[in-house]
Amino acid sequence: MNPTDDIAADGAYDDGGPKIPMDLANVAAADKEMLEADKQMLDSIGAQNHTTAFGVAANSERGSPSPMASSGQSKQLEARLMAMAADPKSDVLKYVEKTLVSHLLNTSQDARTEVDEIQSAFKKCFSLEPRLDRGTLGELNASLRVMQTDHKECREKEAKLYTQDQECKLELKANQAAVKAACSKVDMLRLDADAAPGQCKVGASYEYEDWLKGTVQKLEAKLKEFKEAREVCKQQRLVEKAKGASCKRMTSRLVSQREECNVKQASMEKRFCEVKASHEKGAAEFATCFERARKVYDERIPVIKKEETLRKEDWVVVSRVKCILMKKEDCMAGKVNTSHLDLKIEDAPHRPPIAGVGPMPGEADFVGRVYADLPKHAPPADVNACPNSPPLVFPHFGIGKSKTGERICAGNAVYEFTADWDCEGGPVEQIPSAALGQKGWRDGFDSCSKACAKHLSCASFSFPKAITVPNCTLKSGARKSASHGWTCGSKARKAKPVDLFSKLPGLRCQSEWSIPRGILREYDVSKVPKSWKKVMDEPYGKKKMTMTDVFPEGKHVGECMLMGAKKNKLSDTFDVVAFGRRAKIQKVGKRGAWENGAFWYNWQTKSLKGSVGFAPTSSTTLNSCDMYDTKSKQRLCWHYNRGVGGWRAGRRVWLNRDQTWRKVVMYGPCSYKD
């Protein structure tokens, strides 16, 4: 018989005998005094709502942990049940079988169900893991591959048309040369007419009639030659006209094909961005799902395991009571089997890292990776970067700093630099500019790079290196790039020294941030680029700051740094701050040195005591922090390895134990202009 059969709605079983409610406090006797005694005793063991050694209360919801009874309380329960069994009015054995056994089995099954649900939650999360071979992301990726193939085939047709167009133009050029040669002969014959009057004189030895006949013959021959030359010229012009029309049609086909490919490219790049967006959404959903499942696992599994242990202890109690009541000596001495109450609980899985997708439009390697196998004469159009993608960061061009093959950012476009090189290309525009290193060269360079960035037909520009070259020249169809396999031109002539800057299509950029110069007050924190990383942000009162805290190895992400003071942790401005190059500031010592418009010092003794800071002048009093001119708003000083923290932020001094003012150090990439 199933131990849960005949359980009434109120928690008692109904077989015609006395009502035995689920509340253990009402288990035993009909006698009122016995009932009250039982209730008080069991309440002291567990709790009023069946929170005894039987784990979860009968009226508690799954997922809400209830108070647990100890094994000592289980023994007390066993003793009390045996005492109750002595009362002839109670039916403890039936209660044990009908209610307690059923309760233990039911709660075990509930726990098993909950464990399955908790572990299944992880499986559901893994089904959300973004993968390029399934789901919406898989469909987008599959269509993207088709679009890539279609775009490549389109560019291959474009390359063939380009070759045919070039061949046609060469033939047209040959036709034009033939026309020039043929028609120049006609012009030469016309010029012969100027000499004709001299040929019309009658020679002394000629009879007039003979002279007339001879002259007519000469004129007829000349007329015939002229007509033949004129006809050749006419025919060559017709051939040239036909070839010109044919080349015009060919060029039109090339332009149409290129426009078609550009449309395909734009659609393909949009699909790339859709793949990226879908992947990012899937990764976020997967992470959220996994974190939620792990939180439930960490909260509930320890409780469930504890309940499982107590449930087994309860089962042993129930089994022992049944053995005693049924007077089965063989089972009293044996070990109680609780394996049917075992729960199969697996370790929580680790969340796997999500592989990224890319490169994506607008990223540095996109053109080189995605368009590397396009034909040489059918390069991609400018790439449409994905929405909200940050611009790439490249260095400024610097005389003597930039190397051949290096990418630089100028005019919000990316160029590949080639020193002492020039390429023949149709001049789009010439812009007057000072030569490199001459006064005003930077303004001319900026104007030239911006103009080329805006000009759709500009592929590169050459920039003068000597006053003998007065202009920067924007060029079409001429690029040199080792990374893209583009070649053109040759080493620049000594008489015309220039550098070449080839525009790389599809890359938006921003130049490395130029750090502000001098000591700044009330400087907005938001002006510092997001690429800069904070390595220190602590109260002035923090003791024993070390030089490594200010100049950490391996933590900075660029050559430049800032030191600043904030009035409190939530302040959005630096009360006083200065920027500079780490390599310079770290080595200035106690004597100090100027860097980026501020006078810096950074020193420590053999016992590692010292200070670091800056001032608006070279006058300092380092004892050990700078005590010079305490009314100055442009001084900052922090102690090294002292029993106190910082010392000053502008004219706020004696901040050694202050817990409100903050010391901040940040590092990041930058461009430094000497």
C-alpha positions in Angstrom: 0.0 0.0 0.0 1.3 3.4 -0.9 2.2 5.3 2.3 0.5 8.4 0.8 -2.9 6.8 0.2 -5.9 8.1 2.1 -4.2 11.4 3.1 -7.0 13.8 3.9 -7.0 17.4 2.9 -6.2 18.6 6.3 -3.1 16.5 6.5 -4.6 13.5 8.4 -5.3 10.1 7.0 -8.8 8.6 7.0 -9.4 4.9 7.4 -12.3 5.1 9.9 -10.0 5.5 12.8 -9.0 8.6 14.8 -7.9 11.7 12.9 -4.0 12.1 13.0 -3.1 15.6 11.7 0.2 16.3 9.9 1.3 18.6 12.7 3.5 16.4 14.9 2.4 18.3 17.9 -1.0 16.5 17.4 0.4 13.1 16.6 -0.5 10.9 19.6 -3.3 10.9 22.1 -7.0 11.7 22.3 -6.4 12.6 25.9 -6.2 16.3 26.2 -3.5 16.4 28.8 -1.3 14.0 26.7 -2.0 16.1 23.6 -0.8 19.3 25.4 2.3 17.5 26.8 3.1 16.1 23.4 2.7 19.5 21.7 5.0 21.3 24.2 7.6 18.6 23.9 7.7 18.5 20.2 7.6 22.3 19.9 10.8 22.3 22.0 12.4 19.9 19.5 11.3 21.5 16.3 8.8 24.3 15.6 5.0 24.6 15.5 4.6 24.1 11.7 6.2 20.7 11.5 9.8 21.9 11.4 11.2 19.0 13.3 13.9 16.6 12.1 11.7 16.1 9.0 13.4 19.0 7.1 11.1 21.3 5.2 7.9 22.2 7.0 4.7 20.6 5.6 3.3 24.0 4.8 6.5 25.6 3.6 7.1 26.4 -0.1 9.9 24.8 -1.9 12.8 27.1 -2.3 12.4 28.7 1.2 14.7 27.0 3.7 13.2 26.1 7.0 14.9 25.5 10.4 16.7 22.2 10.7 16.7 19.9 13.7 19.9 18.3 14.9 20.6 14.6 15.1 20.2 15.1 18.9 16.7 16.3 18.4 16.0 13.3 16.1 16.9 11.0 19.0 14.6 12.9 21.3 11.8 12.5 18.8 12.5 8.8 18.7 12.3 8.5 22.4 9.1 10.5 22.6 7.5 8.4 19.8 8.3 5.3 21.8 6.8 6.8 24.9 3.7 7.7 23.0 3.5 4.2 21.6 2.9 2.9 25.1 -0.5 4.7 25.2 -3.2 2.3 24.0 -5.2 5.2 22.6 -2.5 6.2 20.1 -1.7 4.5 16.8 1.9 5.5 16.4 2.8 2.8 13.9 0.0 3.8 11.5 1.0 7.4 11.9 4.6 6.6 11.1 3.8 4.7 8.0 1.0 6.9 6.7 2.4 10.3 7.5 6.0 10.4 8.3 7.2 8.0 5.7 5.0 9.7 3.1 6.4 13.1 4.1 10.0 12.0 3.8 9.4 10.4 0.4 7.5 13.4 -0.9 10.1 15.9 0.3 12.9 13.8 -1.2 11.1 13.8 -4.5 10.5 17.5 -4.3 14.2 18.0 -3.6 15.1 15.7 -6.5 12.8 17.8 -8.8 14.3 21.0 -7.6 17.9 19.7 -8.2 16.9 18.7 -11.7 15.4 22.2 -12.3 18.6 23.9 -11.0 20.9 21.8 -13.1 18.6 22.0 -16.2 18.9 25.8 -15.9 22.5 25.6 -16.9 21.6 23.5 -19.9 19.1 26.1 -21.0 21.9 28.7 -20.7 24.2 26.7 -22.8 21.5 26.7 -25.5 21.8 30.5 -25.5 25.5 30.5 -26.0 26.1 32.5 -29.2 27.5 30.3 -31.9 28.1 31.0 -35.6 26.6 27.6 -36.6 23.1 27.8 -35.1 20.2 30.0 -34.4 19.7 33.5 -35.6 23.4 34.1 -35.4 24.0 31.1 -37.5 21.5 32.2 -40.2 23.1 35.7 -40.3 26.6 34.2 -40.6 25.5 31.8 -43.4 24.0 34.7 -45.4 27.1 36.7 -44.7 29.3 34.0 -46.3 27.0 34.0 -49.4 27.3 37.8 -49.5 31.1 37.6 -49.2 31.3 35.2 -52.2 28.9 37.4 -54.2 31.0 40.5 -53.4 34.2 38.8 -54.4 32.8 37.6 -57.7 31.5 41.1 -58.3 35.0 42.6 -57.7 36.5 39.9 -60.0 34.2 41.1 -62.8 35.2 44.7 -62.0 38.8 43.7 -62.3 38.2 42.2 -65.7 36.4 45.3 -66.9 39.2 47.4 -65.5 41.7 45.4 -67.5 39.6 45.7 -70.6 39.1 49.4 -70.0 42.8 49.9 -69.7 43.4 47.9 -72.9 40.8 50.0 -74.7 42.4 53.2 -73.5 45.8 51.9 -74.7 44.3 51.1 -78.1 42.6 54.5 -78.2 45.9 56.1 -77.4 47.5 54.3 -80.3 44.6 55.4 -82.5 45.1 58.9 -81.5 48.7 58.7 -82.4 47.8 57.3 -85.8 45.3 60.1 -86.3 48.0 62.6 -85.4 50.4 61.0 -87.8 47.9 60.7 -90.7 46.4 64.2 -90.3 49.8 65.8 -89.8 50.7 64.6 -93.3 47.7 66.4 -94.7 48.9 69.5 -92.9 52.3 69.1 -94.4 50.9 68.8 -97.9 48.9 72.0 -97.3 52.2 73.7 -96.3 53.6 72.6 -99.6 51.2 74.9 -101.3 53.2 77.9 -100.0 56.2 76.7 -102.1 54.0 76.0 -105.2 54.4 79.5 -106.8 58.1 79.1 -107.1 57.6 75.8 -108.9 55.4 77.6 -111.4 58.3 79.5 -113.1 59.0 78.4 -116.7 62.5 77.2 -117.1 64.7 78.6 -119.8 65.2 75.3 -121.4 61.5 74.3 -121.4 59.0 74.9 -124.1 55.9 76.4 -122.6 53.7 73.5 -123.7 56.1 71.0 -122.2 56.2 73.0 -119.1 52.4 73.1 -118.9 52.2 69.3 -119.3 54.8 68.7 -116.7 53.2 71.1 -114.2 49.8 69.4 -114.7 51.3 66.0 -114.1 52.9 67.3 -110.9 49.7 68.8 -109.7 47.7 65.7 -110.5 50.2 63.6 -108.5 50.1 66.1 -105.6 46.3 66.1 -105.7 46.2 62.4 -105.7 48.7 62.3 -102.7 46.6 64.9 -100.9 43.3 63.1 -101.4 44.9 59.8 -100.3 46.4 61.4 -97.1 43.1 63.2 -96.4 41.2 59.9 -96.7 43.6 58.2 -94.4 43.2 61.0 -91.9 39.4 60.7 -92.2 39.5 56.9 -91.8 41.8 57.2 -88.8 39.5 59.8 -87.2 36.5 57.4 -87.7 38.5 54.6 -86.1 39.5 56.9 -83.2 35.9 58.0 -82.8 34.6 54.5 -82.8 37.3 53.4 -80.3 36.5 56.4 -78.2 32.9 55.5 -78.1 33.7 51.9 -77.3 36.1 53.0 -74.5 33.4 55.3 -73.1 31.0 52.5 -73.0 33.6 50.3 -71.4 34.3 52.9 -68.8 30.6 53.3 -68.2 30.3 49.5 -67.6 33.3 49.6 -65.3 31.8 52.5 -63.3 28.4 50.7 -63.1 30.1 47.5 -62.1 32.1 49.3 -59.4 28.9 51.0 -58.1 27.2 47.6 -58.0 30.1 46.1 -56.1 30.1 49.1 -53.7 26.4 48.5 -52.9 27.1 44.8 -52.3 30.0 45.7 -50.1 27.9 48.1 -48.1 25.2 45.4 -47.6 27.8 42.9 -46.7 29.4 45.2 -44.1 26.0 45.9 -42.7 25.5 42.2 -42.3 28.9 42.0 -40.6 27.6 44.5 -38.1 24.3 42.6 -37.6 26.4 39.5 -36.9 28.3 41.5 -34.3 25.2 42.9 -32.7 23.5 39.5 -32.6 26.7 37.9 -31.1 26.9 40.7 -28.4 23.2 40.3 -27.6 23.6 36.5 -27.3 26.7 36.8 -25.2 24.9 39.2 -22.8 21.9 36.9 -22.6 24.1 33.9 -22.0 26.1 35.7 -19.3 22.9 36.9 -17.5 21.3 33.4 -17.7 24.5 31.7 -16.4 24.9 34.2 -13.5 21.3 33.8 -12.5 21.5 30.0 -12.6 24.8 30.1 -10.6 23.2 32.3 -8.0 20.3 29.9 -7.5 22.7 27.0 -7.4 24.9 28.7 -4.8 21.9 29.7 -2.7 19.9 26.4 -2.8 22.3 23.5 -3.2 23.9 23.9 0.2 20.4 24.0 1.8 19.2 21.0 -0.2 22.3 19.0 0.8 21.7 19.8 4.4 18.1 18.8 4.1 19.1 15.6 2.5 21.4 14.7 5.4 18.6 15.5 7.9 16.1 13.6 5.9 18.2 10.5 6.0 18.6 10.9 9.8 14.8 11.1 10.0 14.5 8.0 7.9 16.7 6.1 10.3 14.6 7.3 13.2 11.4 6.2 11.5 12.8 2.8 10.5 14.1 2.1 14.0 10.7 3.0 15.5 8.9 0.7 13.0 11.3 -2.1 13.9 10.7 -1.7 17.6 6.9 -1.4 17.2 6.7 -4.4 14.9 9.1 -6.3 17.2 11.3 -7.3 14.3 14.6 -8.2 15.9 16.3 -8.9 12.6 16.0 -5.4 11.4 16.7 -3.7 14.7 20.4 -4.8 14.5 20.8 -4.1 10.8 22.0 -0.9 9.1 19.2 1.2 7.7 19.3 1.8 3.9 18.8 5.4 2.9 20.1 5.2 -0.7 16.7 5.8 -2.1 16.9 9.3 -0.6 20.2 10.0 -2.3 20.2 13.1 -4.5 22.4 13.2 -7.6 23.9 16.7 -7.4 26.5 17.6 -10.0 29.1 20.4 -9.6 28.1 23.7 -11.1 29.6 24.0 -14.6 32.1 26.8 -15.3 31.0 29.4 -17.7 33.1 29.1 -20.8 34.6 32.2 -22.4 32.7 33.5 -25.4 34.9 33.6 -28.5 34.7 37.0 -30.2 33.8 37.6 -33.8 35.8 39.8 -36.1 37.4 41.8 -37.2 34.5 44.0 -37.9 34.0 47.0 -40.2 35.9 49.9 -38.8 38.4 47.8 -36.9 42.1 47.9 -37.8 42.5 44.5 -39.4 39.2 44.4 -41.2 40.4 45.5 -44.7 43.5 43.3 -44.5 41.7 40.2 -43.4 38.3 40.4 -45.3 39.5 42.0 -48.5 43.0 40.6 -48.8 42.0 38.2 -51.6 40.3 40.8 -53.8 41.9 41.5 -57.2 44.6 44.2 -57.3 42.6 46.4 -59.7 39.3 46.1 -57.8 40.0 47.4 -54.3 37.2 47.9 -51.8 35.4 51.2 -51.3 35.8 53.0 -48.0 34.4 50.8 -45.3 31.3 51.7 -43.4 32.1 51.2 -39.7 29.6 49.5 -37.4 27.4 51.9 -35.5 28.8 53.0 -32.1 32.1 51.4 -32.9 34.9 53.6 -31.4 37.3 55.2 -33.8 40.7 53.6 -33.9 43.6 55.3 -32.3 46.8 55.9 -34.2 49.7 58.2 -33.6 50.3 61.6 -35.1 52.9 61.9 -37.8 56.2 63.0 -36.3 59.4 64.1 -38.0 62.0 61.5 -37.3 59.5 59.4 -35.2 57.2 57.9 -37.8 58.7 55.0 -39.7 58.1 53.7 -43.3 55.1 51.4 -43.2 53.6 52.9 -40.0 50.0 53.9 -39.9 49.2 57.4 -38.8 46.0 59.3 -38.1 45.6 62.7 -39.9 42.5 64.5 -40.8 40.4 61.7 -39.2 41.7 59.3 -41.9 44.3 56.6 -41.7 47.4 56.9 -43.9 50.4 54.6 -44.4 53.6 56.5 -44.4 56.4 55.9 -46.9 59.5 58.1 -46.5 61.3 59.6 -49.5 58.8 58.2 -52.0 56.6 59.5 -54.8 54.1 58.0 -57.1 52.7 59.2 -60.4 49.0 59.8 -60.1 46.5 62.2 -61.5 46.8 65.3 -59.4 43.5 66.0 -57.7 44.6 69.2 -56.1 47.7 71.1 -55.1 47.8 72.9 -51.7 50.5 75.4 -50.8 52.4 74.3 -47.8 55.6 74.8 -45.9 58.1 71.9 -46.1 58.5 69.5 -43.3 60.2 71.1 -40.3 59.7 74.6 -41.7 57.5 77.1 -39.9 53.8 76.3 -40.5 54.4 72.8 -41.9 52.0 71.3 -39.4 49.1 73.5 -40.5 49.9 72.6 -44.1 50.1 68.9 -43.3 46.7 69.1 -41.5 45.1 70.9 -44.4 46.4 68.4 -46.9 45.4 65.3 -44.9 41.9 66.7 -44.3 41.5 67.5 -48.0 42.5 64.1 -49.1 40.2 62.5 -46.5 37.2 64.4 -47.9 38.1 63.8 -51.6 36.6 60.5 -52.7 39.1 60.3 -55.6 42.2 61.1 -53.5 44.2 57.9 -52.9 47.4 59.5 -51.5 49.2 62.8 -51.1 52.9 63.7 -51.4 54.2 66.2 -48.9 57.2 68.5 -49.5 60.5 68.0 -47.6 62.3 71.0 -49.1 61.5 74.6 -50.1 62.1 73.6 -53.7 58.7 71.8 -53.6 56.1 74.5 -52.7 52.9 72.3 -52.7 51.4 69.3 -51.2 49.9 67.2 -54.0 46.7 65.1 -53.7 46.8 62.1 -56.1 44.3 59.7 -57.5 44.9 56.1 -58.3 48.3 56.0 -56.6 48.9 54.2 -53.4 51.8 52.4 -51.7 51.1 50.0 -48.9 53.0 46.9 -47.9 50.1 45.6 -45.8 47.7 45.9 -48.7 50.1 44.9 -51.4 49.9 48.2 -53.2 52.9 49.4 -55.2 53.5 52.5 -57.2 56.2 55.0 -58.1 59.8 55.0 -57.0 62.2 56.7 -54.6 61.7 60.5 -54.7 64.1 62.5 -56.7 66.7 64.6 -54.9 65.5 67.7 -56.8 62.0 67.0 -55.6 62.1 65.4 -52.2 58.8 64.4 -50.8 57.2 61.8 -48.5 54.1 59.8 -49.6 51.0 59.2 -47.4 48.7 56.6 -48.8 45.1 56.7 -47.6 43.8 53.4 -46.2 40.2 52.9 -47.1 37.5 52.3 -44.6 39.3 53.3 -41.4 38.0 56.1 -39.2 40.4 57.2 -36.5 41.3 59.7 -33.9 44.8 60.8 -33.2 46.4 59.9 -29.9 45.3 62.4 -27.3 47.6 65.4 -26.9 48.0 65.8 -23.2 47.2 69.3 -21.8 50.3 71.4 -21.0 51.0 73.0 -17.6 49.3 72.7 -14.2 45.5 72.7 -14.5 42.9 73.5 -11.9 39.2 72.4 -11.8 39.9 70.1 -14.7 37.0 68.0 -15.8 37.7 64.2 -15.3 35.5 63.4 -18.3 38.1 65.1 -20.6 40.5 62.3 -19.9 40.1 59.6 -22.6 38.4 56.4 -21.7 41.5 54.5 -22.9 43.4 55.9 -19.9 43.5 53.5 -16.9 43.4 54.4 -13.2 46.2 52.8 -11.2 45.6 54.7 -7.9 42.6 56.4 -6.3 43.0 56.5 -2.5 42.5 58.9 0.4 45.3 61.3 1.2 45.3 59.8 4.7 46.4 56.3 3.5 49.8 55.5 5.0 53.0 54.3 3.4 52.4 55.0 -0.3 55.3 53.6 -2.3 57.0 54.7 -5.5 55.7 51.5 -7.1 52.1 52.6 -6.3 52.7 55.8 -8.5 54.9 54.1 -11.1 53.6 50.5 -11.3 55.3 48.1 -13.6 53.1 46.4 -16.2 49.9 48.2 -15.3 50.2 51.4 -17.4 48.8 51.3 -20.9 50.7 54.2 -22.4 53.7 56.4 -22.1 51.9 59.3 -20.4 50.5 59.8 -16.9 48.6 62.2 -14.7 48.8 63.0 -11.0 45.9 64.8 -9.6 43.9 65.6 -6.4 40.1 65.4 -6.0 38.1 66.9 -3.2 36.3 63.6 -2.6 35.6 60.3 -4.2 32.5 61.5 -6.1 34.0 64.7 -7.4 33.9 65.0 -11.2 36.8 67.5 -11.4 40.5 67.5 -10.4 41.2 70.3 -8.0 44.8 70.3 -9.3 46.4 68.1 -11.9 49.3 67.8 -14.2 50.3 65.5 -17.1 53.6 64.3 -18.4 55.6 61.4 -19.8 56.3 58.6 -17.3 59.8 58.0 -18.4 60.7 61.6 -17.8 58.9 62.1 -14.5 60.1 58.9 -12.9 63.8 60.0 -13.3 63.7 63.6 -12.3 65.0 63.0 -8.8 65.1 65.4 -5.8 66.6 68.3 -7.9 63.6 68.1 -10.2 63.1 68.9 -13.8 60.6 70.5 -16.2 58.2 68.2 -18.0 55.2 69.4 -20.1 55.0 72.8 -18.4 55.3 71.6 -14.8 58.3 71.3 -12.5 58.3 67.7 -11.2 60.3 66.0 -8.4 60.3 62.3 -7.5 62.8 61.0 -4.9 63.4 58.7 -2.0 66.3 58.0 0.4 68.0 54.6 1.0 65.3 54.0 3.6 62.8 54.6 0.8 61.3 57.7 2.4 60.7 60.7 0.0 58.0 62.4 -2.0 56.6 63.0 -5.4 54.8 66.0 -6.8 54.9 69.1 -9.0 55.1 72.9 -8.8 54.7 75.9 -11.1 58.3 77.0 -10.5 61.6 75.3 -9.8 61.5 76.7 -6.2 60.6 73.9 -3.7 61.2 73.1 -0.1 61.2 69.3 0.1 61.0 68.5 3.8 60.1 65.8 2.9 57.1 67.2 1.0 57.1 70.6 -0.7 56.4 73.3 2.0 57.3 76.2 -0.3 54.5 78.8 -0.8 51.6 77.2 1.1 49.3 79.7 -0.6 50.0 78.4 -4.1 47.1 76.7 -5.8 49.3 74.9 -8.3 51.4 72.7 -6.1 50.9 69.0 -5.2 53.0 66.7 -3.0 52.6 63.2 -1.6 54.8 61.3 0.9 56.6 58.0 0.2 56.8 55.3 2.9 55.8 57.6 5.8 53.5 57.0 8.7 51.2 59.6 7.1 49.8 59.9 3.6 49.8 62.9 1.3 50.5 66.5 2.3 49.1 69.1 0.0 46.7 69.7 -2.9 47.2 73.3 -4.0 46.9 75.5 -0.9 45.1 72.7 1.1 48.0 71.5 3.3 48.4 69.1 6.2 46.2 66.5 4.5 48.4 63.7 5.9 45.5 62.0 7.7 42.6 63.3 5.6 40.2 60.6 4.5 38.1 62.7 2.1 40.6 64.2 -0.4 41.8 61.7 -3.0 45.2 61.0 -4.6 44.7 59.9 -8.3 47.2 58.5 -10.8 46.2 57.5 -14.3 48.2 56.2 -17.4 47.3 56.1 -21.0 48.4 56.5 -24.7 49.0 60.0 -25.8 50.8 62.2 -28.3 53.4 64.6 -26.9 54.3 67.7 -28.8 57.7 69.1 -27.9 
